[in-house]
Amino acid sequence: MSECRSGVQSAILGGVRRIGKVAVSAPKAHPSRTEKTMYYIYIIYSKKLNKKYAGITKNLKKRIYEHNHSKVPFTSKAKDWKLIYYEAFLNKQDAYAEEKFLKSGKGRVRLKYLL
């Protein structure tokens, strides 16, 4: 059982989502839409520079490779970037909102707690 942003608790059991006292069947997935694009926010760390970098991407492995092979100007001074944190999102807007939050003052405080 989880709590939605609106405060309503919901649970997903066997393809049926129960919201309050009402059960709603999950929509059937369209065959061509079963694999959604994931958006990842990530944090990498360089020991050499003692710096962290937060970003967003659709392809996490490729993006880490680019950071370590001087393809990204901000991270090109070091080649020892290690992935220390990531989150996956189905929605691009949610991923951008989380990235923006992590780069804010409160987001940095949360990162200190998580890492």
Buried (B, 14 or more C-beta within 10 A) or exposed (E): EEEEEEEEEBEEEEEEEBEEEEEEEEEEEEEEEEEEEBBBBBBBBBEEEEBBBBBBBEEBEEBBEBBBEEEBEEBEEBEEBEBEBBBEBEEEEEBBEBBEBBEEEEBBEEBEEEE
